Amino acid sequence: MRPFVTPTGTTLWPHVLRYTQGRMARGEIVAGTMVRTRSILASFAAFYGKRPITSLGRSHVETWMAERGPSLGPASRRNEFQAVRQFTKWLKLEKLIKTDPCQAIRAPKVPRSVPRALTGEEVDRLRAVLPDRRARACVALMLDMGLRRGEVIALQVGDWDRTARTLRVTGKGGHTRVLPVPDAVAAELVAYLDEVGGRSGPLIRRLDGLSPIVSAQEKARSALTKTRG
């Protein structure tokens, strides 16, 4: 992240410092997040200048966003607005302003991107570089059953019913679904669990404290990148 100019002497900057220091002290944010938040709020504070804090209104936020907009992508615009909205909400809670100027402003929309599917050739190359049964089991669960990375990590041995050939998957928000397990995936899981002797606990075991699929992902990504390049 580029270094930012500290807007010393502006109305809002002392409050930005107190706001971010407080969140850091309460464990709500880490050091990196504090720096990024200060960078965004420094821009807003510099724009607002030395106006009285009681004059802070919706038009100031909207004008600042309009000026920042052309240099930012949709996700960055939304992130910056969210940072300012949390800050102005805090200002109101601290009774420094009477009305939250962001309350009536809609957050910028972020267009949903369409994921690019792997081609059959890319899938074959990916499978060819997987280093072990553990990696093959992970990739089979994701490619053949459509599981997300976090869903694979959360799987327990007890989630797989070998007799019924089903897998209980817990997704976002704690929502659970039961999926049929294709023969090819079942074969990979059987081979992997027989190798590690897994009868309970996580379905995919961790190595060296890393998440189950990091090593396979990195190796596969490297191979695909070289082929595409």
Residue, then its C-alpha position, 0 to 999 in steps of 0.5 A: m500500500r502506498p504511504f499516505v500524507t497525514p492530514t495534520g491540522t484537519t478537523l477529523w484527523p484527531h478523531v480518526l486516530r482515536y477511533t482506529q486506536g480504540r478499535m485496535a486496543r479492543g482487538e477489533i482490527v489488526a495492525g495492517t487493517m488499522v493502517r489501511t483504515r487510516s489511509i482511507l480516512a486520511s483522504f476523507a479528513a483532508f477533503y473535509g479540511k477544517r470545517p466544523i465537525t457538526s457540519l459534516g453531512r451526506s453531501h460531503v461523503e458523496t462528493w468525496m466518493a465522486e472525486r475518489g471514484p475514477s481512480l478506484g475499482p468497484a470493490s475498492r470504492r465499496n471498501e472505502f465507503q464502508a470504512v467511512r461509514q463505520f467511522t461516521k457511525w462511531l462519531k455519532l455514538e460518541k455524540l460528536i455529530k447528531t446525524d450519521p451522514c452515511q446512513a442514507i447512502r447506499a454502498p457502491k455495488v460490486p458487479r459479480s464476476v463470472p468464474r472461469a471454468l478449467t478446460g478438460e486439458e487444464v484439469d488433466r494437467l492439474r491432476a498430473v501434478l498432484p503430489d500425493r493421495r491427500a491432494r488427489a482427494c482434495v481436488a476430487l472433492m472440489l472438481d467432481m463435487g463442487l465443494r469450496r476450499g473451506e468446505v473441504i477443510a471443515l469435513q469430518v470423517g463422520d460426514w462421509d457415509r460409505t454405505a449410502r455413498t453420501l457426504r454431509v457438507t457444511g457451507k457458508g452460514g452453517h447451512t448443511r447439505v447432503l451430496p451423493v459421492p461419485d464412484a471416482v471421489a469415493a475411490e480417492l477418499v478410500a485410498y487416502l483414509d486407508e493410507v493415513g488410517g483416519r477413522s475419526g476427526p478431520l476427513i482431510r488431515r493437516l500437514d505442518g499446520l497448513s490448510p489441507i489443500v495449500s500445497a496442492q493448490e500452489k503446485a497446480r497453479s504453478a503448472l497451469t501458469k507455465t502452460r498458459g504462459 
